[in-house]
Each structure stands twice: as C-alpha cells, then as structure tokens.
C-alpha cells in the first residue's frame, strides 16, 4: 500500500501490473539563470580557495585526510585533488587543474584562478541580460586574440645542452613559489640536468619513465642530489658481502633462490631422520646448482625480486656472489632499462647475453644513523637517472618531490617548444590590452564579453600583487599604464621587490605552451559551464 501511495499501478498489454513511481518531488531542480548562478558560485568558491596560493609569496594550505595524514602544499592540483569536493561544477574545476597538471605540469593554480575570474565576469554580464551563448562566443573570440598575442610577444630560446641557463631560469621561476625556494637554483639545475640526461633532442621528446625520484628524511634540502643511474633503498643481503662492485655484470631475477615446492594439492611427509637428511641434501644441491648457474654466466652481482633464506644467502657469500633481495617491481624494470639487461623469470633461462652492465655499484652511507642505499652508476644505458631528495621530514620531502615534478615538466615543455613568455602577470596584462583593443573593433554584443575576458585576465596580476603584500589595484593599474605607454610587453608585477617591473631583467620566464594551455582550458570549461541551464539532483 505504501508503494501504491507513492506511485501509480498500471497494467501492460498482457495484463501484468507494474508500478510507476513519482519521484519528481524527491528531486531538486534548477533551471535557467538560477542554475547558471549556482554553478558560477560553486566554481568561484573553489577558485577563491586557490587564489591566495598564487605566486612566489603565495600561502600554503594544510590538508588533513580522513585517516589523519597531513599534507602542506601550495600546488593547485594537489590541493584540489585532496579536497573533499561534492558539487558537480566544483569537481569540474578539480578536473581542470588535473588536466593542466597532466599536460603541462605547472600553472595548476593559475588556470583555476583564471576560470573563476571568467565566471565572475560572466555573472555580471548575465545580470545585465546578455545571453549565455553570446557571452561564450565573446570569450571564444577573446581567447583567440589572447593566444595570438602570446605568439607575438614570445621569445625563442633554443635548447642548448652546453648552455642550459635559460632552462635553469625557467625552472627557477616555477620553483620560486614552492617550499624549496631557498635552494631553488640547485633544484632547478637538478631538474634541467635530469631532463637533458634522458631527452631525445632530435625527436624533441622526454621519457619520464627514465627519471625516478626517491627520498629519505634526516638531512637538509641542500643535500638533494642527482644520480646518473639508479638508487635502490636496499643493501647487500649479507653484511660481509663487498660494498662496491666494479664492472658489474648484473643478473636480474624474478625467481626466488629456493628449491621447488610441492603443489598445493600434494604434501610431503617426513617420518624419519633419513628422509629429513635426504630432503636437506636435496635442498643444498638445489641451492648450489642455482648459484652455480648464475656464476657460469659470468655474473658478479645478483638482483632478486624475491627473498631467499639464510642458507642460500650463506652459500652466495661462500661463492663470492654479492646479492640484493626484495627489489621492487618498478625498480627491477628501471635497473633492466639502465643496465641493458633482461629480466629473467627462471634460472634455466639465464645466459650471459641477458646480463646487465654497470661500471660501478656501491652502497651509499648517510645520516648519523649510517643508513645505507645502493647506487648503480655508469650504466650501459646511462639515460636512466634518479633524483635523491633529502629533507627534515616526510612532509618536506613530499612537497620537494611535487616541486621538482613541476620543474621537470616545465623543462620538458621547453624541449618540446623552446618559446617562453614573461611571468609576473606580464603576459596576462599584454593579452588583456590586446583583447580590449580588439573589442573596440567589434560592433556586436560580443564586445562586452571580450572586455570582461580582458578584465578576468587582469585577475592573475591582481592576485600576485595582493599575495605579495602590494596594493593590488594601484600596482596593476600602474603596470598596465606603462605597458600601454611604452609598448613593453615584459612589464609585470614586482612580487619580490627587486626594484624593476621588467620581467626580462628579473629572468622570470614561463613556457609559451603552458600559458596558452591555461587560457585555452579555462575558456573551454567556462563555455561549458555557461551552456548548462538545467540540472536535476537528488534533494537533500
């Protein structure tokens, strides 16, 4: 009866009853201008959260996960990824930041702030009676003008392995807003060296799989180093094995040093001392046979993905065959790539041509507790590199890794496209001026949307000035006036109070493709949000 009260019983053509449930009263429905305003409010709330994190003086956010794990960061993509966002449009802003991070690696905060500013400007146009489609079309026209202006003001810096200074300066700009900025020159140099070590400059491509990041707490950020090889958080399986192996020929195994075991459907009964002795003798023979198979190939170092017991370990020591056990899957693959070796699943398949080659394998001792890690250097395929990050605690190391990831992505982008624009809001202000000038030539209603787009672009330098403790409106107005008067597109906000607004002199550089991606992604998302005028969600 209860279900009949909530719905209507009817019959199909065969006389079988079925129930039509009325659920309209259990749905919340927004449509028209009301829906668009709700969406804009949700998106702006996300953008306002990130706005204070923009720029070299931007503030960090402390995020606590449901299980109590603490993250402190000002990386936009990380903040949004760890935020508990429930609104659908707010989730789109999270995806916007993730898209920028996946494609470019940097500018994840700026793209969300720009999208929020565009929506804020759009709200004012909608209140004045402009149709959302006209606003979206005007934004599209303005974005095209802005992208053309970016192409016009971009400088080209050819990637030169012998003179990587421009790459370092661009990476330093990325790191200037991060927690590592007190040693950002060193970190920028590490990022550039890592990318150039693995880059294919002919194809203009960088294989990120060859750059591994590892970290260990207990030292200063300045102790971070770049290893041209692979770092393993392992030691030799026996303390008496040699700590250094020169001209290493590495056997990379995914099979354990242990005798074959009976299948699960079988069992082995030991009911006498003689049977036990026979089994023990069999095991010893098997261990000796395995070790001898490895020795016969000419290997002088074994890396095993699995463990082996003390008996096998002692036999390896007696046979003077250094070994490392419990090496993780990703590390096994990276060692195989670096040394040119093959991963061997069975001892019977191990041959001399499957061994990896490395000039030096050594244990690295560090810290007051003399912790050890293993370094494989002078590899046959020297392209694999490892960045070994140090820091006072896990939080700082995690943030340093995120910062280095951004810097590495920026250098990768310069290898792909060697054009740069100038930061500090200079590029946004130049685009804003160009869009306003173009809007004056448009006679249709889209001119209002284009001017609003120009105003939204100015939100980036305004946020930079505000976060740097400068009077935002006065500072940005002065820079705009100077750009218009002098025609110098390199003038931006002097966030670090260096005494000049010329970002070219300050060496504040950003990649062109990163800046273009920011404007394109923000415009596309805002257009999508403006075109949603009806939404139906379950009522609370």
Beta strands, then each sheet from edge to edge (+ up, - down):
strand 1: 7-11
strand 2: 17-21
strand 3: 27-31
strand 4: 61-64
strand 5: 70-73
strand 6: 155-156
strand 7: 199-200
strand 8: 205-206
strand 9: 211-217
strand 10: 225-227
strand 11: 229-232
strand 12: 244-253
strand 13: 301-304
strand 14: 322-324
strand 15: 343-344
strand 16: 356-366
strand 17: 371-379
strand 18: 385-391
strand 19: 419-422
strand 20: 509-511
strand 21: 534-538
sheet 1: 1+ 2-
sheet 2: 3+ 21-
sheet 3: 4+ 5-
sheet 4: 6+ 19- 20+
sheet 5: 7+ 8-
sheet 6: 9+ 18+ 10-
sheet 7: 11+ 17- 16+ 12- 13- 14-
sheet 8: 11+ 17- 16+ 12- 15-
end
